[in-house]
Amino acid sequence: MAKGKKVLTFRPGKPDYDAEEVRKVSIGPSGNLRAPTLRAGKTWYVGFSEDAYNA
């Protein structure tokens, strides 16, 4: 999840994973996923980070 210049990483199944936090940062004010959203295999990229997309 890219938020400004910060990249947030969520890993389901890990002790620090919080599904509510994922929903909070990935859903926009209209109730839809924030744009841009890209799915590559099991990985979701929400928001824009050129570094994350290049990796």
Summary of the structure (lengths in Angstrom):
residues: 55
radius of gyration: 11.2
end to end distance: 13.6
largest distance: 30.1
contacts: 99
relative contact order: 0.22
helix: 24%
strand: 25%
